[in-house]
Amino acid sequence: GAVAAAAAAAALLTAVGGGGGALAAPRADKLDRAACTELGFTDTLLCTSCRELEEFVDDGALLDECARCCTETDDAAALEVYKRAQLVVCTCNLASFPHVQAF
């Protein structure tokens, strides 16, 4: 459903990080792990992902749930910079990911 799709988007955005919205600030009334899992959020959800999600989703209830399930991090400590990265894709899967073929 919509919650699962939004949770998947939030999971993908975990790798992206960034953003800065008002609704996605960590909440004092946090939900427990079981409730967050039932909503489709993992225990690795970072509040930076919720702030990034806010840029793409106009659903106050979802953003509130995200904020109640996320973990705040020290952005400076969480940011790791690498000199290079290597993308490894099995050629048998390229048909499924046409946007990767451009690389």
Secondary structure, DSSP 4 states (H G I P E B T S, - for coil): -HHHHHHHHHHHHHHH-----STTS--SSPPPHHHHHHHT--TT-BHHHHHHHHTT---HHHHHHHHHH-B---HHHH----S-------GGGGGG-HHHHT-
